[in-house]
Amino acid sequence: MIWQFAARYFRARKSTTAINIIAWVSVGAIAVGTAALITVLSVFNGFTGLVKSLYSSFYPDFRIVPDSGKTFVLTADQLKQIAAVPGVASISSTVEEKAVVRNGTKQTIAVIKGVDDDFTKVAHVQDKLVSGEYSLKDETGPQAVLGLGVEISLGLDVEKSRVPITVYMPRRDDAAFNPLMPDQSVVSGTAYPAGSFAIQQEFDSKYVLVDVGFLRRMLDMQPGEVSAIEVAMAPGAGERKVKRALQALLGDGVQIQTRMEQHATIYNVMMVEKWLTYVFLSFILVIAAFNMIGSLSMLVIEKQKDITILKAMGARTATIRRIFLAEGLMIAGSGTVVGFGLAIIICLMQQYFGLVKLGGGTFLIDAYPVEMHGNDFLLVAVTILVIGTLASWYPAHRAARQVISLKAT
């Protein structure tokens, strides 16, 4: 019965046109605020998804690293146990070390990353090649795959170069350092450029990929010594479940980092930006709530006779209050539905037609990316429910407490 009264008040033509206008203005304001919130949150989702896709090309689902120090040792049996954990699809042993890379008179500082043959199963650098091929060794000896930024810094063209690059890095034995003969304090090796990749500037200007055996020989590492074990999850596997299983298997002394934990700063900044935007855009809905207060207050004045009749028929104060609360929620709900529809149309048009461009021509994509998530729709709906209830409470309470005389005026 309460919702029937509220629906009738919502649909019926009011005696004063201004009440109708204010009511529909309230619906429109909520619709605009809802559409803006969903659209902006979807854009943030799109950028987050884009960043994740870029990182997934180079970084794995999980990275097992030592709690302290730069390297740790795993036996062949331990590697087999890691690979056998439910939810683990592939693993790759990697070694990383900073080095000076030189090509003739040009040189740059880079991170030399030694990877094994399974690295392409946990990352997808091979899909991001812009020149040459993904090859780390052949019959001629060690080869290297360079980031595009490193290639440019060294003045290389990997498709035409027939000259190897030279890698210099400090010896691991600090006691070997001799200030009088610094050349004896470094080790060097050569590798032929085979290809170059372009993922993101952070990777392109930093990394050089080589065979893990080549790097281990340069650093005089013992068998099974690694900087990290990189792990790819099987499709459908639960991230938390796999992480717990790996931690239980390896125990203390190592950290199991998810992809988000490997780059916690970037993801945290993006999430903070998203939630701050949500808070600021929610003020649009708060402003719309003031229109609702005005609309419901005027409706209470107009429906004084109806309230009198309902009370004369035995309606309780709580019933009157609920009717006008329902009226306010109906206004908020109508605006929410319209806003959701607008947001879906806008997001779909952006996804398929790229109406709003990024500009500049230097980005990986031409238009703003958009991803709609059900959680965002639920969050906005709950937000509007709370704001709508608070905005409706005062007019509803006023209607319920209003003393109306049955005497003719």
Sequence and secondary structure as in RCSB ss.txt:
>XXXX:A:sequence
MIWQFAARYFRARKSTTAINIIAWVSVGAIAVGTAALITVLSVFNGFTGLVKSLYSSFYPDFRIVPDSGKTFVLT
ADQLKQIAAVPGVASISSTVEEKAVVRNGTKQTIAVIKGVDDDFTKVAHVQDKLVSGEYSLKDETGPQAVLGLGV
EISLGLDVEKSRVPITVYMPRRDDAAFNPLMPDQSVVSGTAYPAGSFAIQQEFDSKYVLVDVGFLRRMLDMQPGE
VSAIEVAMAPGAGERKVKRALQALLGDGVQIQTRMEQHATIYNVMMVEKWLTYVFLSFILVIAAFNMIGSLSMLV
IEKQKDITILKAMGARTATIRRIFLAEGLMIAGSGTVVGFGLAIIICLMQQYFGLVKLGGGTFLIDAYPVEMHGN
DFLLVAVTILVIGTLASWYPAHRAARQVISLKAT
>XXXX:A:secstr
 HHHHHHHHHHS  SSHHHHHHHHHHHHHHHHHHHHHHHHHHHHHHHHHHHHHHHHTTS SEEEEESSSS EE  
HHHHHHHHTSTTEEEEEEEEEEEEEEEETTEEEEEEEEEE TTHHHH  GGGGEEEE   SEETTEEEEEEEHHH
HHHTT  TTT  S EEEEEE S GGG  TT GGGGEEEEEEEEEEEE S HHHHTTEEEEEHHHHHHHHT  TTE
ESEEEEEE TT  HHHHHHHHHHHH TTEEEEEHHHHTHHHHHHHHHHHHHHHHHHHHHHHHHHHHHHHHHHHHH
HHTHHHHHHHHHTT  HHHHHHHHHHHHHHHHHHHHHHHHHHHHHHHHHHHHH  SB  SS SSSSB      HH
HHHHHHHHHHHHHHHHHHHHHHHHHH     S  
